[in-house]
Structures are given as C-alpha cells and as structure tokens.
C-alpha cells in the first residue's frame, strides 16, 4: 500500500509525516514498571494495525526472534508542515516573495 504524500511547494520533495512511535514489550513475564512498553506479542504489520487501530504503519523494528518491539503509526492526515519540507525551503520562498516586492505587515501601530 502506497502512503499518501504532500509535496513541498518550493522543491517538490515530500513533506515529512507526523507519526507516533509505539514501544512494545513481551507479554510473558511482564510486570508494570519493568519495561517502557505496552505488553503485546506482535509479529506482523497487520497485527500492529489492528492493535492500534491506525490506518498506516510507517515503519517497524523486530528483534532476532521476529517479534516487533517498536513501530511508528500514522493517521494518514498529519504532516510536519503544511507547505514546506524544510526551513530552508520556507526561507527560500520568503526571500523570493520579498525579491518580487511582496511585503507582509505583521505589526500595526
């Protein structure tokens, strides 16, 4: 499944997604305070999706035995920025606007 993306208005590169990391711990022998994760035994991307009810699983990390211990979920709508991929692109856009005579008044006196 291809994840939806939003391009930067300056360079066209995709804007980073705002995802959330979920940490898992093995459910066998787990006690509260022992691990910094939710007790669950998950091996597939589809199980991660069902476990969190998230539409997209962006990435996951597995241990040597094949159990997932960390994954990133994404809601399909949240991006790090609305228009730009980096601050450099935002500055370039502002510089280009100023160069062409666009002025923005932020403070009124």
Buried (B, 14 or more C-beta within 10 A) or exposed (E): EEEEEBEBBBEEEEBEBEBEEBEBBBEEEBEEEEBEBBBBEBEEBEBBBEBBEBEBBBEBEEEEEEBBBBBBBBEEEEBEBEBBBBEEBBEBBEEEEEEEEEEEEEEEE
